[in-house]
């Protein structure tokens, strides 16, 4: 069960409305790096969480916070659309560059390269909607909830990292003090969320967390390949050594190795002939040469 407060989690103010920046903000709402993504990701991870209850609780608390971020960004979109024209008759395209931007991406300041979203006029009545900056609806394809706590934490770090990258880019795209203040807050929360998910991984312990899942019987794993960096470049001398191919493995259970010019261990695959009812050509229905058959 959830409760709401009419007040925003953090102040949202726009001094100079910018309908094109409103379009950019849509990415932080419904883009793959956006707040809807992390909100639903944390909720579904929490609703399926097994094990220590405190990790379910931290997921639920953070998921609920992300609802507040969606609310803030939706408010920011609406405020940036306050002065947007809703018809081309309001003024001529020559007199108002915003109208030109609506119609064909006309001249705008250098930091703006695209026009405003037509759906902000035609579908939403100058307000936000659950889609990205191109108007593509959010489809949940980037929500990861595996049921494995460690795997989910790493997914969450990646989500917060890309989200913070987006927020920084948005900050650099606006000169509005109110928008920069709001984005500064969201950037700070992304910092915290990155840290808290890494802290959960740390608390689980390196030996406990890796490899994922750590419940698999490793006697059934082809461990001779578990810590081998395979150099598939033909020019092996051009490959530079690094931490990923020498020294102890990160999980402390092996030693990294490097095999240059890795040669294939398998055979050349040869499929059987096409079936008569498969719609293939007659020539495809002939038996392949016996000399190339799989053994």
Rosetta blueprint (number, residue, H / E / L):
1 X L
2 X L
3 X L
4 X L
5 X L
6 X L
7 X L
8 X L
9 X L
10 X L
11 X L
12 X L
13 X L
14 X L
15 X L
16 X L
17 X L
18 X L
19 X H
20 X H
21 X H
22 X H
23 X H
24 X H
25 X H
26 X H
27 X H
28 X H
29 X H
30 X H
31 X L
32 X L
33 X L
34 X L
35 X H
36 X H
37 X H
38 X H
39 X H
40 X H
41 X H
42 X H
43 X H
44 X H
45 X H
46 X H
47 X H
48 X L
49 X L
50 X L
51 X L
52 X L
53 X H
54 X H
55 X H
56 X H
57 X H
58 X H
59 X H
60 X H
61 X H
62 X H
63 X H
64 X H
65 X H
66 X H
67 X H
68 X H
69 X H
70 X H
71 X H
72 X H
73 X H
74 X H
75 X H
76 X H
77 X H
78 X H
79 X H
80 X H
81 X L
82 X L
83 X L
84 X L
85 X L
86 X L
87 X L
88 X H
89 X H
90 X H
91 X L
92 X L
93 X L
94 X L
95 X L
96 X L
97 X H
98 X H
99 X H
100 X H
101 X H
102 X H
103 X H
104 X H
105 X L
106 X L
107 X L
108 X L
109 X L
110 X L
111 X L
112 X L
113 X L
114 X L
115 X L
116 X L
117 X L
118 X L
119 X H
120 X H
121 X H
122 X H
123 X L
124 X L
125 X L
126 X L
127 X L
128 X L
129 X L
130 X L
131 X E
132 X L
133 X L
134 X L
135 X L
136 X L
137 X E
138 X L
139 X L
140 X L
141 X L
142 X L
143 X L
144 X L
145 X L
146 X L
147 X L
148 X L
149 X H
150 X H
151 X H
152 X H
153 X H
154 X H
155 X H
156 X H
157 X H
158 X H
159 X H
160 X H
161 X H
162 X H
163 X H
164 X H
165 X H
166 X H
167 X H
168 X H
169 X H
170 X H
171 X H
172 X H
173 X H
174 X L
175 X L
176 X L
177 X H
178 X H
179 X H
180 X H
181 X H
182 X H
183 X H
184 X H
185 X H
186 X H
187 X H
188 X H
189 X H
190 X H
191 X H
192 X H
193 X H
194 X H
195 X H
196 X H
197 X H
198 X H
199 X H
200 X H
201 X H
202 X H
203 X H
204 X H
205 X L
206 X H
207 X H
208 X H
209 X H
210 X L
211 X L
212 X L
213 X L
214 X L
215 X L
216 X L
217 X L
218 X H
219 X H
220 X H
221 X L
222 X L
223 X H
224 X H
225 X H
226 X L
227 X L
228 X E
229 X E
230 X E
231 X L
232 X L
233 X L
234 X L
235 X L
236 X H
237 X H
238 X H
239 X L
240 X L
241 X L
242 X L
243 X H
244 X H
245 X H
246 X L
247 X E
248 X E
249 X L
250 X L
251 X L
252 X L
253 X L
254 X L
255 X E
256 X E
257 X E
258 X E
259 X E
260 X L
261 X L
262 X L
263 X L
264 X L
265 X L
266 X L
267 X L
268 X L
269 X L
270 X L
271 X L
272 X L
273 X L
274 X L
275 X L
276 X L
277 X L
278 X L
279 X L
280 X L
281 X L
282 X H
283 X H
284 X H
285 X H
286 X L
287 X L
288 X L
289 X L
290 X H
291 X H
292 X H
293 X L
294 X L
295 X L
